Amino acid sequence: MGVLEDVRYEGVDLRPWGKFDGATRMVYSLLFHLIDVGAVAGVLWDRFLTPSQREVISAGLGMSQERVRSLVSFLAAMHDIGKLIPYFQSLESVAQMRLGEDLLADAGCVVEVPHARASMHAGLRLLVELDSSSG
């Protein structure tokens, strides 16, 4: 059984949401969306960069190619982390209703912030934390 079938039988937790199809009213989990994008970035690293391009990037960052591939995948996966903010989660009422009372109760005051901006701020903080923990 695939994800689409699981969703039809409510076997996949859809909170918080990352993608919403208005025509079908289908919701796609933010977690799965982030995992998908990270995996695609890894495939792009493997299949579309030449060995010399991977070598130059790795040398420029002072990291092994394996570590750079992981970093690229992680950063790509985090591109939409800002979709966790209450403003984004409230944009589609059908998707928001699926969040459940526990998550809705924690939303607090909803401030209009584009998810890309929220992703940027969260990403910068993650990078600072990663840098301080590695040094």
VEXMI-25019 format. One record per residue: residue in one letter; x, y, z of N, C-alpha, C in turn; residue number from 1. Coordinates in steps of 0.1 Angstrom, whole numbers, plus 5000, padded with zeros to 4 digits. Example, Ala and Ser with C-alpha at 12.3 -4.5 7.8 and 13.67 -1.06 7.14 Angstrom:
<node aa="a" n_px="5132" n_py="4943" n_pz="5078" ca_px="5123" ca_py="4955" ca_pz="5078" c_px="5132" c_py="4967" c_pz="5078" i="1"/>
<node aa="s" n_px="5128" n_py="4978" n_pz="5071" ca_px="5137" ca_py="4989" ca_pz="5071" c_px="5129" c_py="5000" c_pz="5079" i="2"/>
END
This chain:
<node aa="m" n_px="5008" n_py="4988" n_pz="5000" ca_px="5000" ca_py="5000" ca_pz="5000" c_px="5009" c_py="5012" c_pz="5000" i="1"/>
<node aa="g" n_px="5006" n_py="5022" n_pz="4991" ca_px="5014" ca_py="5034" ca_pz="4990" c_px="5008" c_py="5045" c_pz="4999" i="2"/>
<node aa="v" n_px="5015" n_py="5056" n_pz="4999" ca_px="5011" ca_py="5068" ca_pz="5007" c_px="4997" c_py="5072" c_pz="5004" i="3"/>
<node aa="l" n_px="4994" n_py="5073" n_pz="4991" ca_px="4981" ca_py="5078" ca_pz="4987" c_px="4970" c_py="5069" c_pz="4992" i="4"/>
<node aa="e" n_px="4972" n_py="5056" n_pz="4992" ca_px="4962" ca_py="5047" ca_pz="4997" c_px="4961" c_py="5048" c_pz="5012" i="5"/>
<node aa="d" n_px="4973" n_py="5050" n_pz="5019" ca_px="4973" ca_py="5051" ca_pz="5033" c_px="4965" c_py="5064" c_pz="5037" i="6"/>
<node aa="v" n_px="4967" n_py="5075" n_pz="5030" ca_px="4960" ca_py="5087" ca_pz="5033" c_px="4945" c_py="5085" c_pz="5032" i="7"/>
<node aa="r" n_px="4940" n_py="5077" n_pz="5022" ca_px="4926" ca_py="5075" ca_pz="5020" c_px="4920" c_py="5068" c_pz="5032" i="8"/>
<node aa="y" n_px="4928" n_py="5059" n_pz="5038" ca_px="4924" ca_py="5052" ca_pz="5050" c_px="4929" c_py="5058" c_pz="5063" i="9"/>
<node aa="e" n_px="4933" n_py="5071" n_pz="5062" ca_px="4938" ca_py="5078" ca_pz="5074" c_px="4949" c_py="5071" c_pz="5081" i="10"/>
<node aa="g" n_px="4958" n_py="5064" n_pz="5074" ca_px="4969" ca_py="5057" ca_pz="5080" c_px="4981" c_py="5065" c_pz="5081" i="11"/>
<node aa="v" n_px="4982" n_py="5077" n_pz="5075" ca_px="4994" ca_py="5085" ca_pz="5076" c_px="4990" c_py="5098" c_pz="5083" i="12"/>
<node aa="d" n_px="4998" n_py="5102" n_pz="5093" ca_px="4996" ca_py="5114" ca_pz="5101" c_px="4999" c_py="5126" c_pz="5091" i="13"/>
<node aa="l" n_px="4989" n_py="5134" n_pz="5089" ca_px="4991" ca_py="5145" ca_pz="5080" c_px="4993" c_py="5159" c_pz="5087" i="14"/>
<node aa="r" n_px="4997" n_py="5159" n_pz="5099" ca_px="5000" ca_py="5171" ca_pz="5106" c_px="5014" c_py="5173" c_pz="5108" i="15"/>
<node aa="p" n_px="5020" n_py="5185" n_pz="5108" ca_px="5015" ca_py="5197" ca_pz="5100" c_px="5016" c_py="5194" c_pz="5085" i="16"/>
<node aa="w" n_px="5009" n_py="5202" n_pz="5078" ca_px="5008" ca_py="5200" ca_pz="5063" c_px="5018" c_py="5208" c_pz="5056" i="17"/>
<node aa="g" n_px="5022" n_py="5203" n_pz="5044" ca_px="5032" ca_py="5210" ca_pz="5036" c_px="5027" c_py="5214" c_pz="5022" i="18"/>
<node aa="k" n_px="5019" n_py="5205" n_pz="5017" ca_px="5013" ca_py="5207" ca_pz="5004" c_px="4998" c_py="5204" c_pz="5005" i="19"/>
<node aa="f" n_px="4990" n_py="5212" n_pz="4997" ca_px="4976" ca_py="5211" ca_pz="4997" c_px="4971" c_py="5212" c_pz="4983" i="20"/>
<node aa="d" n_px="4962" n_py="5202" n_pz="4979" ca_px="4957" ca_py="5202" ca_pz="4965" c_px="4942" c_py="5206" c_pz="4967" i="21"/>
<node aa="g" n_px="4939" n_py="5218" n_pz="4963" ca_px="4925" ca_py="5223" ca_pz="4964" c_px="4915" c_py="5216" c_pz="4956" i="22"/>
<node aa="a" n_px="4919" n_py="5210" n_pz="4945" ca_px="4909" ca_py="5203" ca_pz="4936" c_px="4905" c_py="5190" c_pz="4943" i="23"/>
<node aa="t" n_px="4914" n_py="5183" n_pz="4949" ca_px="4911" ca_py="5170" ca_pz="4956" c_px="4909" c_py="5171" c_pz="4971" i="24"/>
<node aa="r" n_px="4913" n_py="5183" n_pz="4976" ca_px="4914" ca_py="5185" ca_pz="4991" c_px="4923" c_py="5176" c_pz="4998" i="25"/>
<node aa="m" n_px="4933" n_py="5171" n_pz="4991" ca_px="4943" ca_py="5162" ca_pz="4997" c_px="4954" c_py="5170" c_pz="5003" i="26"/>
<node aa="v" n_px="4959" n_py="5165" n_pz="5014" ca_px="4969" ca_py="5172" ca_pz="5022" c_px="4981" c_py="5163" c_pz="5022" i="27"/>
<node aa="y" n_px="4993" n_py="5169" n_pz="5020" ca_px="5006" ca_py="5161" ca_pz="5021" c_px="5014" c_py="5166" c_pz="5032" i="28"/>
<node aa="s" n_px="5018" n_py="5157" n_pz="5040" ca_px="5026" ca_py="5160" ca_pz="5053" c_px="5038" c_py="5168" c_pz="5050" i="29"/>
<node aa="l" n_px="5041" n_py="5178" n_pz="5058" ca_px="5053" ca_py="5186" ca_pz="5057" c_px="5065" c_py="5178" c_pz="5059" i="30"/>
<node aa="l" n_px="5065" n_py="5169" n_pz="5068" ca_px="5076" ca_py="5160" ca_pz="5071" c_px="5080" c_py="5152" c_pz="5058" i="31"/>
<node aa="f" n_px="5070" n_py="5146" n_pz="5051" ca_px="5073" ca_py="5139" ca_pz="5039" c_px="5078" c_py="5148" c_pz="5028" i="32"/>
<node aa="h" n_px="5072" n_py="5160" n_pz="5027" ca_px="5077" ca_py="5169" ca_pz="5017" c_px="5092" c_py="5172" c_pz="5019" i="33"/>
<node aa="l" n_px="5096" n_py="5175" n_pz="5032" ca_px="5110" ca_py="5178" ca_pz="5034" c_px="5119" c_py="5166" c_pz="5031" i="34"/>
<node aa="i" n_px="5114" n_py="5154" n_pz="5035" ca_px="5122" ca_py="5142" ca_pz="5032" c_px="5124" c_py="5140" c_pz="5017" i="35"/>
<node aa="d" n_px="5113" n_py="5142" n_pz="5010" ca_px="5113" ca_py="5141" ca_pz="4995" c_px="5123" c_py="5150" c_pz="4989" i="36"/>
<node aa="v" n_px="5123" n_py="5163" n_pz="4993" ca_px="5132" ca_py="5173" ca_pz="4987" c_px="5147" c_py="5170" c_pz="4991" i="37"/>
<node aa="g" n_px="5149" n_py="5166" n_pz="5003" ca_px="5163" ca_py="5162" ca_pz="5007" c_px="5168" c_py="5150" c_pz="4999" i="38"/>
<node aa="a" n_px="5159" n_py="5140" n_pz="4996" ca_px="5163" ca_py="5129" ca_pz="4988" c_px="5166" c_py="5133" c_pz="4974" i="39"/>
<node aa="v" n_px="5158" n_py="5141" n_pz="4968" ca_px="5160" ca_py="5146" ca_pz="4955" c_px="5173" c_py="5154" c_pz="4954" i="40"/>
<node aa="a" n_px="5176" n_py="5162" n_pz="4963" ca_px="5189" ca_py="5169" ca_pz="4963" c_px="5201" c_py="5159" c_pz="4963" i="41"/>
<node aa="g" n_px="5200" n_py="5148" n_pz="4971" ca_px="5210" ca_py="5138" ca_pz="4971" c_px="5212" c_py="5131" c_pz="4957" i="42"/>
<node aa="v" n_px="5200" n_py="5129" n_pz="4951" ca_px="5201" ca_py="5123" ca_pz="4937" c_px="5207" c_py="5133" c_pz="4927" i="43"/>
<node aa="l" n_px="5203" n_py="5145" n_pz="4928" ca_px="5209" ca_py="5156" ca_pz="4919" c_px="5225" c_py="5156" c_pz="4921" i="44"/>
<node aa="w" n_px="5229" n_py="5156" n_pz="4934" ca_px="5243" ca_py="5156" ca_pz="4937" c_px="5250" c_py="5144" c_pz="4930" i="45"/>
<node aa="d" n_px="5244" n_py="5132" n_pz="4932" ca_px="5250" ca_py="5120" ca_pz="4926" c_px="5250" c_py="5119" c_pz="4911" i="46"/>
<node aa="r" n_px="5239" n_py="5123" n_pz="4905" ca_px="5237" ca_py="5121" ca_pz="4891" c_px="5239" c_py="5133" c_pz="4881" i="47"/>
<node aa="f" n_px="5238" n_py="5145" n_pz="4886" ca_px="5239" ca_py="5156" ca_pz="4877" c_px="5252" c_py="5164" c_pz="4879" i="48"/>
<node aa="l" n_px="5259" n_py="5163" n_pz="4890" ca_px="5272" ca_py="5170" ca_pz="4891" c_px="5283" c_py="5160" c_pz="4886" i="49"/>
<node aa="t" n_px="5292" n_py="5165" n_pz="4879" ca_px="5303" ca_py="5157" ca_pz="4875" c_px="5312" c_py="5154" c_pz="4887" i="50"/>
<node aa="p" n_px="5321" n_py="5144" n_pz="4886" ca_px="5330" ca_py="5141" ca_pz="4897" c_px="5339" c_py="5153" c_pz="4900" i="51"/>
<node aa="s" n_px="5343" n_py="5160" n_pz="4890" ca_px="5352" ca_py="5172" ca_pz="4892" c_px="5344" c_py="5183" c_pz="4899" i="52"/>
<node aa="q" n_px="5331" n_py="5185" n_pz="4896" ca_px="5323" ca_py="5195" ca_pz="4902" c_px="5321" c_py="5192" c_pz="4917" i="53"/>
<node aa="r" n_px="5319" n_py="5179" n_pz="4920" ca_px="5317" ca_py="5175" ca_pz="4934" c_px="5331" c_py="5177" c_pz="4941" i="54"/>
<node aa="e" n_px="5342" n_py="5174" n_pz="4935" ca_px="5355" ca_py="5176" ca_pz="4941" c_px="5358" c_py="5191" c_pz="4944" i="55"/>
<node aa="v" n_px="5355" n_py="5200" n_pz="4935" ca_px="5357" ca_py="5214" ca_pz="4937" c_px="5348" c_py="5219" c_pz="4948" i="56"/>
<node aa="i" n_px="5336" n_py="5215" n_pz="4948" ca_px="5327" ca_py="5220" ca_pz="4959" c_px="5332" c_py="5215" c_pz="4973" i="57"/>
<node aa="s" n_px="5335" n_py="5202" n_pz="4973" ca_px="5340" ca_py="5196" ca_pz="4986" c_px="5353" c_py="5203" c_pz="4991" i="58"/>
<node aa="a" n_px="5362" n_py="5205" n_pz="4981" ca_px="5375" ca_py="5212" ca_pz="4985" c_px="5372" c_py="5226" c_pz="4990" i="59"/>
<node aa="g" n_px="5363" n_py="5233" n_pz="4983" ca_px="5359" ca_py="5247" ca_pz="4987" c_px="5353" c_py="5248" c_pz="5001" i="60"/>
<node aa="l" n_px="5346" n_py="5238" n_pz="5005" ca_px="5340" ca_py="5237" ca_pz="5018" c_px="5349" c_py="5231" c_pz="5028" i="61"/>
<node aa="g" n_px="5360" n_py="5224" n_pz="5024" ca_px="5369" ca_py="5217" ca_pz="5033" c_px="5362" c_py="5205" c_pz="5039" i="62"/>
<node aa="m" n_px="5354" n_py="5198" n_pz="5032" ca_px="5347" ca_py="5187" ca_pz="5037" c_px="5348" c_py="5175" c_pz="5027" i="63"/>
<node aa="s" n_px="5346" n_py="5163" n_pz="5032" ca_px="5346" ca_py="5152" ca_pz="5023" c_px="5333" c_py="5153" c_pz="5014" i="64"/>
<node aa="q" n_px="5334" n_py="5146" n_pz="5003" ca_px="5322" ca_py="5146" ca_pz="4994" c_px="5310" c_py="5140" c_pz="5001" i="65"/>
<node aa="e" n_px="5312" n_py="5130" n_pz="5009" ca_px="5300" ca_py="5124" ca_pz="5016" c_px="5294" c_py="5134" c_pz="5025" i="66"/>
<node aa="r" n_px="5302" n_py="5142" n_pz="5032" ca_px="5297" ca_py="5151" ca_pz="5042" c_px="5290" c_py="5163" c_pz="5034" i="67"/>
<node aa="v" n_px="5295" n_py="5167" n_pz="5023" ca_px="5289" ca_py="5178" ca_pz="5016" c_px="5276" c_py="5173" c_pz="5010" i="68"/>
<node aa="r" n_px="5275" n_py="5161" n_pz="5005" ca_px="5263" ca_py="5156" ca_pz="5000" c_px="5252" c_py="5156" c_pz="5011" i="69"/>
<node aa="s" n_px="5256" n_py="5152" n_pz="5023" ca_px="5246" ca_py="5152" ca_pz="5034" c_px="5242" c_py="5166" c_pz="5037" i="70"/>
<node aa="l" n_px="5251" n_py="5175" n_pz="5037" ca_px="5248" ca_py="5189" ca_pz="5040" c_px="5239" c_py="5195" c_pz="5029" i="71"/>
<node aa="v" n_px="5242" n_py="5192" n_pz="5017" ca_px="5233" ca_py="5197" ca_pz="5006" c_px="5219" c_py="5191" c_pz="5008" i="72"/>
<node aa="s" n_px="5218" n_py="5178" n_pz="5011" ca_px="5205" ca_py="5172" ca_pz="5012" c_px="5197" c_py="5178" c_pz="5024" i="73"/>
<node aa="f" n_px="5205" n_py="5180" n_pz="5035" ca_px="5199" ca_py="5186" ca_pz="5047" c_px="5194" c_py="5200" c_pz="5044" i="74"/>
<node aa="l" n_px="5202" n_py="5208" n_pz="5038" ca_px="5198" ca_py="5222" ca_pz="5035" c_px="5186" c_py="5223" c_pz="5025" i="75"/>
<node aa="a" n_px="5186" n_py="5214" n_pz="5016" ca_px="5174" ca_py="5213" ca_pz="5006" c_px="5162" c_py="5209" c_pz="5014" i="76"/>
<node aa="a" n_px="5163" n_py="5199" n_pz="5023" ca_px="5152" ca_py="5195" ca_pz="5030" c_px="5146" c_py="5206" c_pz="5039" i="77"/>
<node aa="m" n_px="5155" n_py="5215" n_pz="5044" ca_px="5150" ca_py="5225" ca_pz="5053" c_px="5144" c_py="5237" c_pz="5046" i="78"/>
<node aa="h" n_px="5144" n_py="5237" n_pz="5033" ca_px="5139" ca_py="5249" ca_pz="5025" c_px="5125" c_py="5253" c_pz="5029" i="79"/>
<node aa="d" n_px="5117" n_py="5245" n_pz="5033" ca_px="5103" ca_py="5248" ca_pz="5037" c_px="5100" c_py="5247" c_pz="5052" i="80"/>
<node aa="i" n_px="5110" n_py="5246" n_pz="5060" ca_px="5107" ca_py="5245" ca_pz="5074" c_px="5098" c_py="5256" c_pz="5080" i="81"/>
<node aa="g" n_px="5098" n_py="5267" n_pz="5073" ca_px="5090" ca_py="5278" ca_pz="5077" c_px="5075" c_py="5276" c_pz="5076" i="82"/>
<node aa="k" n_px="5071" n_py="5265" n_pz="5069" ca_px="5057" ca_py="5261" ca_pz="5068" c_px="5052" c_py="5256" c_pz="5081" i="83"/>
<node aa="l" n_px="5060" n_py="5255" n_pz="5091" ca_px="5055" ca_py="5251" ca_pz="5105" c_px="5049" c_py="5262" c_pz="5112" i="84"/>
<node aa="i" n_px="5051" n_py="5275" n_pz="5107" ca_px="5045" ca_py="5286" ca_pz="5115" c_px="5030" c_py="5286" c_pz="5114" i="85"/>
<node aa="p" n_px="5023" n_py="5291" n_pz="5125" ca_px="5009" ca_py="5291" ca_pz="5125" c_px="5002" c_py="5298" c_pz="5113" i="86"/>
<node aa="y" n_px="5009" n_py="5309" n_pz="5108" ca_px="5003" ca_py="5316" ca_pz="5097" c_px="5001" c_py="5307" c_pz="5084" i="87"/>
<node aa="f" n_px="5012" n_py="5300" n_pz="5081" ca_px="5011" ca_py="5291" ca_pz="5069" c_px="5001" c_py="5280" c_pz="5072" i="88"/>
<node aa="q" n_px="5002" n_py="5274" n_pz="5084" ca_px="4993" ca_py="5263" ca_pz="5087" c_px="4978" c_py="5268" c_pz="5086" i="89"/>
<node aa="s" n_px="4975" n_py="5281" n_pz="5088" ca_px="4961" ca_py="5286" ca_pz="5087" c_px="4957" c_py="5290" c_pz="5073" i="90"/>
<node aa="l" n_px="4965" n_py="5289" n_pz="5063" ca_px="4962" ca_py="5294" ca_pz="5050" c_px="4951" c_py="5285" c_pz="5043" i="91"/>
<node aa="e" n_px="4950" n_py="5272" n_pz="5046" ca_px="4940" ca_py="5263" ca_pz="5040" c_px="4932" c_py="5258" c_pz="5052" i="92"/>
<node aa="s" n_px="4920" n_py="5262" n_pz="5053" ca_px="4911" ca_py="5257" ca_pz="5064" c_px="4910" c_py="5242" c_pz="5065" i="93"/>
<node aa="v" n_px="4908" n_py="5236" n_pz="5053" ca_px="4907" ca_py="5221" ca_pz="5053" c_px="4919" c_py="5214" c_pz="5059" i="94"/>
<node aa="a" n_px="4931" n_py="5219" n_pz="5055" ca_px="4943" ca_py="5214" ca_pz="5060" c_px="4945" c_py="5217" c_pz="5075" i="95"/>
<node aa="q" n_px="4941" n_py="5229" n_pz="5079" ca_px="4943" ca_py="5234" ca_pz="5092" c_px="4934" c_py="5226" c_pz="5102" i="96"/>
<node aa="m" n_px="4922" n_py="5222" n_pz="5098" ca_px="4913" ca_py="5214" ca_pz="5106" c_px="4920" c_py="5201" c_pz="5110" i="97"/>
<node aa="r" n_px="4928" n_py="5195" n_pz="5102" ca_px="4934" ca_py="5182" ca_pz="5104" c_px="4946" c_py="5183" c_pz="5115" i="98"/>
<node aa="l" n_px="4950" n_py="5195" n_pz="5118" ca_px="4961" ca_py="5197" ca_pz="5128" c_px="4957" c_py="5191" c_pz="5142" i="99"/>
<node aa="g" n_px="4945" n_py="5192" n_pz="5146" ca_px="4941" ca_py="5187" ca_pz="5159" c_px="4941" c_py="5198" c_pz="5169" i="100"/>
<node aa="e" n_px="4934" n_py="5196" n_pz="5180" ca_px="4933" ca_py="5206" ca_pz="5190" c_px="4946" c_py="5209" c_pz="5197" i="101"/>
<node aa="d" n_px="4954" n_py="5199" n_pz="5199" ca_px="4967" ca_py="5201" ca_pz="5206" c_px="4976" c_py="5211" c_pz="5199" i="102"/>
<node aa="l" n_px="4977" n_py="5209" n_pz="5186" ca_px="4986" ca_py="5218" ca_pz="5178" c_px="4979" c_py="5232" c_pz="5177" i="103"/>
<node aa="l" n_px="4966" n_py="5233" n_pz="5174" ca_px="4959" ca_py="5245" ca_pz="5173" c_px="4960" c_py="5253" c_pz="5186" i="104"/>
<node aa="a" n_px="4959" n_py="5247" n_pz="5197" ca_px="4960" ca_py="5254" ca_pz="5210" c_px="4973" c_py="5261" c_pz="5212" i="105"/>
<node aa="d" n_px="4984" n_py="5255" n_pz="5207" ca_px="4997" ca_py="5261" ca_pz="5208" c_px="5000" c_py="5272" c_pz="5198" i="106"/>
<node aa="a" n_px="4991" n_py="5275" n_pz="5189" ca_px="4994" ca_py="5285" ca_pz="5178" c_px="4996" c_py="5299" c_pz="5183" i="107"/>
<node aa="g" n_px="4989" n_py="5303" n_pz="5194" ca_px="4991" ca_py="5316" ca_pz="5199" c_px="4986" c_py="5326" c_pz="5188" i="108"/>
<node aa="c" n_px="4991" n_py="5338" n_pz="5189" ca_px="4988" ca_py="5349" ca_pz="5180" c_px="4994" c_py="5346" c_pz="5166" i="109"/>
<node aa="v" n_px="4985" n_py="5346" n_pz="5156" ca_px="4990" ca_py="5343" ca_pz="5143" c_px="4994" c_py="5356" c_pz="5136" i="110"/>
<node aa="v" n_px="5007" n_py="5357" n_pz="5132" ca_px="5013" ca_py="5368" ca_pz="5126" c_px="5016" c_py="5365" c_pz="5112" i="111"/>
<node aa="e" n_px="5012" n_py="5374" n_pz="5102" ca_px="5014" ca_py="5371" ca_pz="5088" c_px="5029" c_py="5373" c_pz="5085" i="112"/>
<node aa="v" n_px="5035" n_py="5361" n_pz="5082" ca_px="5049" ca_py="5360" ca_pz="5078" c_px="5050" c_py="5350" c_pz="5067" i="113"/>
<node aa="p" n_px="5055" n_py="5353" n_pz="5055" ca_px="5057" ca_py="5343" ca_pz="5045" c_px="5065" c_py="5332" c_pz="5049" i="114"/>
<node aa="h" n_px="5062" n_py="5320" n_pz="5045" ca_px="5069" ca_py="5308" ca_pz="5050" c_px="5084" c_py="5308" c_pz="5045" i="115"/>
<node aa="a" n_px="5087" n_py="5315" n_pz="5034" ca_px="5101" ca_py="5316" ca_pz="5029" c_px="5109" c_py="5324" c_pz="5039" i="116"/>
<node aa="r" n_px="5103" n_py="5334" n_pz="5044" ca_px="5111" ca_py="5343" ca_pz="5053" c_px="5113" c_py="5335" c_pz="5066" i="117"/>
<node aa="a" n_px="5102" n_py="5328" n_pz="5071" ca_px="5104" ca_py="5320" ca_pz="5083" c_px="5114" c_py="5309" c_pz="5081" i="118"/>
<node aa="s" n_px="5114" n_py="5303" n_pz="5069" ca_px="5124" ca_py="5293" ca_pz="5066" c_px="5138" c_py="5299" c_pz="5067" i="119"/>
<node aa="m" n_px="5140" n_py="5311" n_pz="5061" ca_px="5153" ca_py="5317" ca_pz="5062" c_px="5158" c_py="5319" c_pz="5076" i="120"/>
<node aa="h" n_px="5149" n_py="5324" n_pz="5084" ca_px="5153" ca_py="5327" ca_pz="5098" c_px="5156" c_py="5314" c_pz="5106" i="121"/>
<node aa="a" n_px="5148" n_py="5304" n_pz="5104" ca_px="5150" ca_py="5291" ca_pz="5110" c_px="5163" c_py="5285" c_pz="5105" i="122"/>
<node aa="g" n_px="5165" n_py="5286" n_pz="5092" ca_px="5177" ca_py="5280" ca_pz="5086" c_px="5190" c_py="5286" c_pz="5091" i="123"/>
<node aa="l" n_px="5190" n_py="5300" n_pz="5092" ca_px="5202" ca_py="5307" ca_pz="5097" c_px="5205" c_py="5302" c_pz="5112" i="124"/>
<node aa="r" n_px="5194" n_py="5301" n_pz="5119" ca_px="5196" ca_py="5297" ca_pz="5133" c_px="5202" c_py="5282" c_pz="5134" i="125"/>
<node aa="l" n_px="5196" n_py="5273" n_pz="5125" ca_px="5201" ca_py="5260" ca_pz="5125" c_px="5216" c_py="5259" c_pz="5121" i="126"/>
<node aa="l" n_px="5220" n_py="5267" n_pz="5111" ca_px="5234" ca_py="5268" ca_pz="5106" c_px="5243" c_py="5273" c_pz="5117" i="127"/>
<node aa="v" n_px="5239" n_py="5283" n_pz="5125" ca_px="5247" ca_py="5288" ca_pz="5136" c_px="5248" c_py="5277" c_pz="5147" i="128"/>
<node aa="e" n_px="5237" n_py="5270" n_pz="5150" ca_px="5238" ca_py="5260" ca_pz="5160" c_px="5247" c_py="5248" c_pz="5155" i="129"/>
<node aa="l" n_px="5246" n_py="5244" n_pz="5142" ca_px="5254" ca_py="5234" ca_pz="5137" c_px="5269" c_py="5238" c_pz="5138" i="130"/>
<node aa="d" n_px="5272" n_py="5250" n_pz="5134" ca_px="5286" ca_py="5255" ca_pz="5134" c_px="5291" c_py="5255" c_pz="5148" i="131"/>
<node aa="s" n_px="5284" n_py="5260" n_pz="5158" ca_px="5289" ca_py="5260" ca_pz="5172" c_px="5290" c_py="5247" c_pz="5178" i="132"/>
<node aa="s" n_px="5282" n_py="5237" n_pz="5174" ca_px="5283" ca_py="5223" ca_pz="5179" c_px="5295" c_py="5216" c_pz="5173" i="133"/>
<node aa="s" n_px="5299" n_py="5220" n_pz="5161" ca_px="5310" ca_py="5212" ca_pz="5154" c_px="5324" c_py="5218" c_pz="5158" i="134"/>
<node aa="g" n_px="5325" n_py="5229" n_pz="5164" ca_px="5337" ca_py="5236" ca_pz="5166" c_px="5342" c_py="5235" c_pz="5180" i="135"/>
END
